[in-house]
């Protein structure tokens, strides 16, 4: 999923460059400028969430592996 977010961020960067070259981004009150800024921020937040989820999955795997390798108590 992170790869797809990277692709989305690349598409946003391309659109940002296109709009900047046409002068649209110089006017922050334009709808295109505001929407592009929101899309960029949203993609950044979503990518961060997937990164954090990946870290949590890693921690869970570490705990599961530790539980498998440690001798069980009470048996």
Order of alpha helices (4+ residues) and beta strands (2+ residues): alpha-alpha
